[in-house]
Amino acid sequence: MIDALILTILMTSVPLILAATGELVVERSGVLNLGLEGMMLMGAVSAFALTYTSGSLLVGLLAGVISGCLTAAIFGFFVLGLATNQVATGLALTIFGTGLSGLIGSDFVGKAVTGLPILFPESFSNIPFIGVFFALDIIAYLSVLIVFIVWIFLFKTKYGLILRASGISHTSSHSLGYKVLTVRWCAVLFGGMMAGLAGAYLPLMLTPHWSEGMTSGRGWIALALVVFASWMPSRIIYGAVLFGAITIMQLAGQARGWTIPPQFLSSLPYIATIFVLVLISSRGSAKYLAPSDLTRPFIASK
Amino acid sequence: MNENKVSSNRNNQIKIKVCMIKKPLLLESRNITKSFGSFIANDQINFDIFEGEIHGLLGENGAGKSTFVKMVYGLLEPSEGAFFWNSKKISIKGPQEARNIGIGMVFQHFTLFPTLTVIENIQLALSEKISSPELRETIIKKSAEFGITVDPDIYVRDLSVGEQQRVEVLRCLLQNPKLLIMDEPTSVLTPQESEQLFRVLKKLSKTGCSILFISHKLREVKELTQRATILRRGCVIDTVASSEVSTEQLAKMMVGSDPQNVKPKSVVNSDDYLVRISGLNRPADNPFAAPLEDISLSVKAGQIIGVAGIAGNGQSELMEALTGEWRSTATVDVFNAFGTDIRNYSAHERRQLGIGFLPEERHGHSAVTNMKLTENTLLTHHNNPVIQKFAIVQNETLENLTDEIVHNFDVRTPFQNPLASSLSGGNLQKFVVGREIIKKPRVFFVAQPTWGVDIGATKFIRNALIDLANNGCGIIVISQDLEELFELSDEICVLFRGKLSESMPLKELDSEKIGMLMGGEFSPHFQRGQ
């Protein structure tokens, strides 16, 4: 019973980890992409549609990653190419993704696919206490690996340093001769791929069917998670588990007829984020945590 | 060496005014022109610098110095003309390329990343792969060599401005540049920090590195450089040997006419105190702030009180207490203006009483840079019934008022009503000073009125302040510039570690005495008249 609950919590946190890690890299480069929900939905519908038609999960996952990346490219075109307002463009992207995914997915509502298999042999998951950690699919393990790789990249490599630098001060980066827009394009596309993969995880693993708007706010939770993690990759993992637990509690509570209103539980991740923001700003170092050039469009002088 | 031969041939062809320099040419510019639309920022600039030479580039704000060096560093593309490096024609496509051929630059507004450590900041500027421990060793070695100590693992945000500049310099030195460009390096430094920087630069030039030193401070250029090129309104006026000209001659070339002198201040004959402050205490609200202790400060009609002191001794805290950005009835005994207790008055209410303020920071504190000049005028004039009728802003009146400020205070704008950010520092300062003075305040609190402002504008602003005082306004000037305080003040007091000395009449003071006070040599040993 408890194992099943923990397993659901872990699986719920996987798409949050993936999407938030992508968004963290985007924000570290100085771009705020509020279109996370839209990109995830595009990833979800493409992954489901292609898995269903081709019968191959791998094709489906790839389709999810690619369509997330393409949706991000639209965002990049406006925000980086035309230097539009990032908040407005991001919101528009979410609305766009929600609508378009609904349209594409209308033929696939009510159909089902077989989800990803569990990576380890079943006997592993019978080990007491820790068995539940062996009952996950490959993407779940991959998500933790990606967080680790992103951490190495951001804090141990020169390219990661350049990426962080362009988020802190694009004018300084530019005068040192770095191509700020190229860096940000790479980050935005990476963020799109991760959001697409996170989206693909939903209809292929979490609930093996497609329904319109099935992300149900996970994109926004992932955005809050980046702030909650104060832009540090490692903190995303436990933040995601915490937020995943809150989401699951809400469902489990409903099933058991708890008296706590589910609306209150679903608002908890955001309350937790605000709480964390208050906590870090009371220490007076809040302004040092967020990339200082976040949302500021960069236009090079000639 | 072949290259030397070629350049020494060139030396013979070029008319050299300074015979003592016989070194080969490093960089030469021929007819460099840069235009932005119809505005010509650099007009046919011919310039050269020898190996190991310290060359000054002198000019007022907006004369085109920064534009020129940005082209040398590859940040801007010249519209016409060419650069020659070791007598070979080059075109510098970007900063990376500039660094590759051996040009380093220290910017006026630093290009550091505050939330990265010193070592990370330096790593970003180096093109070759080098591991962190190795780099740490190199940094320590190099900083010892030039006598600039910096902790490689500290965050840049925790460094003082002077220390940040050392990081910038160090970052350039690690690239072993042949030419180092310093864009107005001393405008943010205390005199002691400047001295230290000059020692580093002189040492560096002895190793064969050329230094292009940009400044509008004449004394520095004379002290440090071998030759100086003077720019005015985008044109080269002359290149001279620094030791052979006087600062007056340099000033004349730079400004184009003899700079205005500051007019004498008339004697105060009023006994009415406009503002009386005593027992002002302010606890420090962060570890870097100076607590204010038992400050007493008063100003009469027509009087200018100067507050001297080295930065960080409580100047910004005092200014905030004067403007009402910080206020307290609990820790302040008396703060009266015109007989009214204003301890609890907000900045807005203080303005309504007829008090004007001008904080130190132009960008974002005294002016909103992303707003037009008219909007910036509105920010402190919105109470004027002529400007605002029935809660509607009278745009035409506002524009006329803005034009009046621009005209009366000689603010040079690129076009009618631009964004505040498009004005050069000196011009924006003239604008914000004018914006306050035109309101005819009865009391005026001003911090660093001419910080980073060129000679012409400085004299202009000082004259405007003296005019204001001669018409009966009481002024408190907080400044780190002693020359300024001696030109303006009737009485001077010194702020040291949050304590303010008694104010002393100007005639009892000289810079030596003030210097002692700035170092903390007052009370109980120093009493008035001793």
HADDOCK unambig.tbl for C-alpha pairs under 7 A between the chains (distance, minus, plus):
assign (segid A and resid 162 and name CA) (segid B and resid 124 and name CA) 6.78 0.50 0.50
assign (segid A and resid 165 and name CA) (segid B and resid 113 and name CA) 6.70 0.50 0.50
assign (segid A and resid 168 and name CA) (segid B and resid 113 and name CA) 6.29 0.50 0.50
assign (segid A and resid 169 and name CA) (segid B and resid 113 and name CA) 6.41 0.50 0.50
assign (segid A and resid 172 and name CA) (segid B and resid 111 and name CA) 4.30 0.50 0.50
assign (segid A and resid 172 and name CA) (segid B and resid 112 and name CA) 6.42 0.50 0.50
assign (segid A and resid 175 and name CA) (segid B and resid 75 and name CA) 6.88 0.50 0.50
assign (segid A and resid 175 and name CA) (segid B and resid 95 and name CA) 6.35 0.50 0.50
assign (segid A and resid 176 and name CA) (segid B and resid 95 and name CA) 6.08 0.50 0.50
assign (segid A and resid 176 and name CA) (segid B and resid 96 and name CA) 6.79 0.50 0.50
assign (segid A and resid 176 and name CA) (segid B and resid 125 and name CA) 6.27 0.50 0.50
assign (segid A and resid 177 and name CA) (segid B and resid 94 and name CA) 6.40 0.50 0.50
assign (segid A and resid 177 and name CA) (segid B and resid 95 and name CA) 4.91 0.50 0.50
assign (segid A and resid 177 and name CA) (segid B and resid 96 and name CA) 4.91 0.50 0.50
assign (segid A and resid 288 and name CA) (segid B and resid 115 and name CA) 6.12 0.50 0.50
assign (segid A and resid 302 and name CA) (segid B and resid 76 and name CA) 5.52 0.50 0.50
assign (segid A and resid 302 and name CA) (segid B and resid 77 and name CA) 6.61 0.50 0.50
